[in-house]
Amino acid sequence: MIEVAANLAIGMLALAMLLAAFRLWRGPDVLDRVLALDTLYIDALALLVVLGVRMNDAVYFEAALLIGLLGFVGTVALARYLLRGDIID
């Protein structure tokens, strides 16, 4: 039963990643592209968590933590750059 739910979740997350990638590629302005990039890394994080549950392997959880950390820092840096034109004060 968990395999069916995991496979369904993987399919839905893959579709969400495709839609976010489309918005990243096609976004009308920079803010839509930033939100699409943020959504893309969150979807990748969720995909790794689901794969970790399905495969019963802790390496996927560690990779998800790393993606979460780098994605947050990247989003903050990109937002500061768009607001101020500079990342470091």
LUMKEBA-19143 format. One record per residue (C-alpha): residue in one letter; y, z, x. Coordinates in pm, whole numbers, plus 32768, in hexadecimal, padded with zeros to 4 digits. Each point is the difference from the previous one (the first is absolute). Example, Ala and Ser with C-alpha at 12.3 -4.5 7.8 and 13.67 -1.06 7.14 Angstrom:
2
A7E3E830C84CE S81587FBE8089 
end
This chain:
89
M800080008000 I80F48052811C E7FB47EAF80A0 V80697F467EC6 A814380C77FE5 A80497FCF8172 N7FC27E8A7FEA L80E47FE77ED1 A810D80C880B3 I7FE17F228135 G802E7ECB7F29 M8130808F7F52 L809D80718146 A7FC37EAA809A L80B07F617ED7 A812180F68022 M801B7FAA8172 L80097E8C7FB1 L811380347EFF A80CA80D780F2 A7FD47EFC8112 F807C7EF67F10 R813480D27FB2 L803580398175 W7FF27E8A803D R80C37F957ECD G80E981267FBB P815A7FA07F8A D80B480F080EA V7FC480F3811E L7FD181347F26 D7EE27F5D7F41 R7F5C7FA9814A V802381658080 L7F63808A7EC2 A7EE87EFF8019 L7FBB80698167 D7FFA816C7F97 T7F107FAE7EE3 L7F277F3680EB Y7FCC811E80F3 I7FB980F47EE4 D7EFD7F0E7F74 A7F637FDF815A L7FF3817A801B A7F57801E7EAC L7F0B7EEC805C L7F9A80BC8139 V7FCE81427F3A V7F237F4C7F03 L7F3B7F5D8119 G7FD5815580A3 V7F75808F7EBE R7F1B7ED57FC9 M7F7D7FF38166 N8001817E802A D80AE7FE38151 A811F80DA8079 V80927EF380E6 Y809A7F527ED4 F80BA813E7FA1 E808F8021815E A80717E967FF6 A80A180407EAB L80C081288092 L807A7F28811E I80707EEA7F15 G80B080FD7F23 L80BD80948125 L80657EB18095 G80587F707EAD F80E781227FAE V80AE7FF0814E G80217E867FE1 T809480197EA4 V80FE8105806E A80607F338132 L80277EC37F31 A80D180B57EFA R80E68091810C Y80257EAB809E L805A7F5F7EB3 L80F981127FAA R80AC802A814F G7F9C7ED780D4 D7F7C80F58102 I7EC380D48010 I806681038103 D815280AA7FE2 
end
